[in-house]
Structures are given as structure tokens and as C-alpha cells.
Amino acid sequence: MELIQETPDLSAYLAADEVIDHHHPLVRDTAARLAKDAEDSYAYARLAFEFVRDTIPHSQDSGDLRVTWRASDVLEQRTGICYAKAHALTALLRAEDIPTALCYQTFDVVHGLVAVRFNGAWHRQDPRGNKPGVNARFSLGEEQLAFLPDTAAGESDHPVLYAAPPPSVLRALRAASDRPHLWKTLPTTL
């Protein structure tokens, strides 16, 4: 699948905003701590991916009822669903000047992941968190995502790379009083 930038301006995929708040001190401190152990930007990206995947539990897997959406809140509260974890990883990567986009798949609901830009190409990564049956890995080669869509069942990969979360994703996250409420309002389309 060919990935398509929502905007041709690559600087949009380095920008900070209310959600991808990589200017926040907690995001900056976390990025600096991870960067100390990385010999280059590729190693940093892999470390940041593994940090978000492995140290921030997916709230459905852990039973956490809290809903997070801003990257700094995800890092502080150490919980989030796929969208929130993608926001946190995007902020950590952009904090170190690695162009990062938000991207999505559709199953019964929309699933969020990221794409990083290395060597002139975009590479999708899924920091959702591993569990039995899910084994996502950081890769610039063959994708190792959490889930593969079954096109015969109407599931799909979205080719658009977003610089900021789509309104449907943000509306659902911001309006949710807790995760059970969020589960009833997750977007089914972008």
C-alpha cells in the first residue's frame, strides 16, 4: 500500500500542538532520557517505540478506566488506548526531529498507529502493546503491526498520513468520561 501524506509540507509532521505536545517538559525529559541510550535516530526511534509499547499499558488490556489523549498525559498517567499511545509515540519522535504521522486501520472500529519517515520513505509502526496474539515490532522493512486487516470482511488500511489526529478521533477521546463510555463511541470511520 502506498502511504499518502495529508499535506506535502514535511514540517507538519514535526509540529507540536495541543495533542502532540512535544514541547511539554515531561515529553522533553522522556525523550532526552531515551536519546542518551541511542547511537543514532534509528536507534532512538526503536527505543521510543519499545518504551511506549512496553511501559504504557493499553487501558483495555490493563483494565484501566481512565481515558488519555494528550501525549504528555499518556506519559504521566501511563495508560491509553491505541490513539493515545500513538499520540505519545508521535510526540517522542517529533521531539527528536523525526517526522512522524498518525495513520489508521478500520476493523469494527478505527485503530490508530503511526508512520515514521526514514531514508525518504514512511514506515508504519503500531505501539498498541503486545499480548497473546499480538506481536508488533519496530521495523523499517516488512511491517510487523499488531493487526492485519481482512479485506474480505471489509477491514482496511487507510493510506492517508495525518499530521494531527482527525476530528472524529479527538471528539471520541475528549467526550469520554471513562473507557467504557469511550468503547461505545469509538469512531467506525474517519
NORRAFEN-V491751 format. One record per residue. N is the residue number from 1. RES is the residue in one small letter. PSI is psi in whole degrees, 0 to 359 (NA if undefined). Layout:
# NORRAFEN-V491751
n={N N}
res={RES RES}
psi={PSI PSI}
This chain:
# NORRAFEN-V491751
n={1 2 3 4 5 6 7 8 9 10 11 12 13 14 15 16 17 18 19 20 21 22 23 24 25 26 27 28 29 30 31 32 33 34 35 36 37 38 39 40 41 42 43 44 45 46 47 48 49 50 51 52 53 54 55 56 57 58 59 60 61 62 63 64 65 66 67 68 69 70 71 72 73 74 75 76 77 78 79 80 81 82 83 84 85 86 87 88 89 90 91 92 93 94 95 96 97 98 99 100 101 102 103 104 105 106 107 108 109 110 111 112 113 114 115 116 117 118 119 120 121 122 123 124 125 126 127 128 129 130 131 132 133 134 135 136 137 138 139 140 141 142 143 144 145 146 147 148 149 150 151 152 153 154 155 156 157 158 159 160 161 162 163 164 165 166 167 168 169 170 171 172 173 174 175 176 177 178 179 180 181 182 183 184 185 186 187 188 189 190}
res={m e l i q e t p d l s a y l a a d e v i d h h h p l v r d t a a r l a k d a e d s y a y a r l a f e f v r d t i p h s q d s g d l r v t w r a s d v l e q r t g i c y a k a h a l t a l l r a e d i p t a l c y q t f d v v h g l v a v r f n g a w h r q d p r g n k p g v n a r f s l g e e q l a f l p d t a a g e s d h p v l y a a p p p s v l r a l r a a s d r p h l w k t l p t t l}
psi={134 126 139 121 132 323 140 345 106 333 338 333 12 354 153 150 194 328 309 71 63 358 349 140 322 321 314 316 317 316 316 320 317 322 332 330 8 131 341 179 328 313 321 314 317 316 317 317 309 324 310 315 317 336 354 100 144 127 331 318 322 346 9 130 348 148 123 154 330 136 313 326 322 315 321 314 348 47 156 158 185 316 312 318 324 322 317 315 319 315 316 320 317 330 334 24 36 114 129 135 157 138 169 158 154 124 234 336 172 133 136 142 191 166 134 150 117 142 39 12 156 143 119 143 145 101 17 320 134 155 175 127 354 122 67 140 153 129 138 0 237 131 140 69 167 321 147 126 144 97 330 335 6 6 155 158 137 129 346 134 117 141 333 157 140 151 322 324 312 319 313 315 314 328 346 127 333 175 318 321 316 320 331 345 10 139 144 348 163 NA}
